[in-house]
Amino acid sequence: VSADSEVIGRSAGEPAAFVLIYDRHAPTVHRYAARRVGVHVADDVMSETFLVAFEGRAKYDLGVPDARPWLLGIATRVMRKHTRLEARAWKGMTAEIAASISPDLIEQASARVDAERATRRLETALRGLSRADRDTLLLYAWGDLDYAGIAQSLGVPIGTVRSRLNRARRRLREATGRQGEQEREHGRTDPAAQHA
Amino acid sequence: MDELTLLRNTRDDLEGVSSSALDRGRAALLDHVAESFPVLATRTRRRRRRTAATLASVAAVALGTTLVLTDVVGFAGWRGGADPAAAAALDDASRAAIESEDPVLARGQFLRLEESAVNVGWWPASSDPGEESSVAVFTATESDLYIPADTADAWVWLRPLARTYGAGDRASNEIADAVQSSNVAEVGAEHVERLRAPGGRWYGEPAASRADFDALPRDPYRLLNFVYRQQLGSNPASPDQVAFQYFSDQLRGGLVPADLRAAMFDALAMIPGVVFADGAANLDGRTGTAIGRVDQDIRWDILIDPSSGRFLGERQVLLEAVGNLAAGATLSWTAVTTSVVDAAPTGGTPYGDLEGVTVG
């Protein structure tokens, strides 16, 4: 199996070869986009991402064998015009996660949080992040990239990735964990609402 | 679980891309390729079939059948309670609380809630997403909140840059130093986020009012049953632990009225497993009595001043070594101070909106 970089290199002279990149990575791009903007918009994001990628293939760094960071970076930029849809897609998170989290995932004793309540707050926390922090966090959590991949993806140094991730995680932690309780109780004291 | 695990598990069960969408995207790409380069070798389209994602099963909690909706009969009171020393301290605190008076805000005044907190975060020991081992890194935050006399008015919230520090070992310190210096480089050490939101609707979340406390029973027995019932199934920890943490969470908010605080102290004394942890516990310079409850490897403490009935803060103490933390380490803590002030800082980002999303 030839590396992505090899295929992309070849596609300079043999454009149709680029379809192999699509076949390899379209489901990954779709999966990442679906989590951010919902399944239906993800169809369009996936399609557009590869059109943009094809146009930009001459600029691909052939020293990077795996094209995933590059493609997810493009998808991230394509999704920027869908920010409102993204916020709406997160609204649906609560029910999904409440059904999908099983108690045996609770392994970090320090972070034993009420999954149901926590999820309800994820959406708010994600909305409160800056775009740069949000992209970094979601490439990590939903795009399954490592720090180096995210750095390639967004064109920033690894140190910046680490810093953004830290800030984003702190915000999430505040919202979903103990400190989030504190924030919530500043304004929200209805025990029934916590149960909802 | 930590916040990343939570996020990762979110939307994990979304359906994969449909074969028709894949085909459409592929056709669009092929068209695009063809437009750019008129001569194009045709390829046979492959159809992909995606199996439908399986839905995670939902665990049902069966405990509900034993509880009764009126809270007159319930889980509270017949399974033992706090140990005698804890019960005595809580009783003292309850008596003091009922005799104390809540701060009264005149028009134009603010209730100021100052909070210092340290939270543990678990970082992957390396940047590889498959990395299993993690190290603890601490984040210290300060928060300064101004709540107006009329809670529908604008609240103001100051949030200085958090300070990240290691647990003393090399891996943890290195991560913390990198994070801290990077944060400082990005926004400056003196950075303070300032938020302003009518009704305290931070980041657009709908507000609730302090009047919600009015609905809670002042009878400790009914209050505890109410909490057991309301929190049922909401947390994988035991109902007793959930109830303990519920009271801790509410008290930490700093807004619980004195009569309810008294009832909460009495209700805490009725929870099995509640122990007297420390008669002179120190939390960020405040000394008080620690009342705790052990859940798995952690003791959750609330710190109270039995003589005044004031809530001082809370903390979690690790009872067995985990990762780079030794037994006895404090995982996290929060200390709160309330006061009445005549003015709040001006300015602030409305609702804490940041770029890209409008909060309605």
Interface residues (C-beta under 8 A of the other chain):
Chain A: P15 A16 F18 V19 Y22 D23 A26 P27 H30 R31 A34 R35 V39 A42 D43 M46 S47 F50 L51 F54 R80 T83 R84 E86 A87 M93 E96 I97 A98 A99 S100 I101 S102 P103 L105 I106 E107 Q108 A109 S110 A111 R112 V113 D114 A115 E116 R117 A118 T119 R121 L122 T124 A125 R127 G128 L129 S130 R131 R134 L137 Y140 A141 W142 D144 L145 D146 Y147 A148 I158 G159 T160 R162 S163 N166 R167 R169 R170 L172 R173 E174 A175 T176 G177 R178 Q179 E181 Q182 E183 R184 E185 H186 G187 R188 T189 D190 P191 A192 A193 Q194 H195
Chain B: M1 D2 E3 L4 T5 L6 L7 R8 N9 T10 R11 D12 D13 L14 E15 G16 V17 S18 A21 L22 R24 G25 R26 A28 L29 L30 H32 V33 S36 F37 L40 A41 R43 R46 R48 R50 L55 A56 S57 V58 A59 L113 E115 A117 N119 V120 G121 W122 S127 D128 P129 S134 A136 T139 T141 S143 L145 I147 T151 W155 W157 A162 T164 I175 A178 V179 S182 N183 A185 E186 G199 G200 R201 W202 Y203 G204 E205 A207 A208 S209 R210 D212 F213 A215 L216 F226 V227 Q230 Q231 L232 S234 N235 P236 A237 V242 Y246 D249 Q250 R252 G253 G254 L255 D295 Q296 D297 I298 Q316 L318 V322 L331 S332 T334 G352 L354 E355 G356 V357 T358 V359
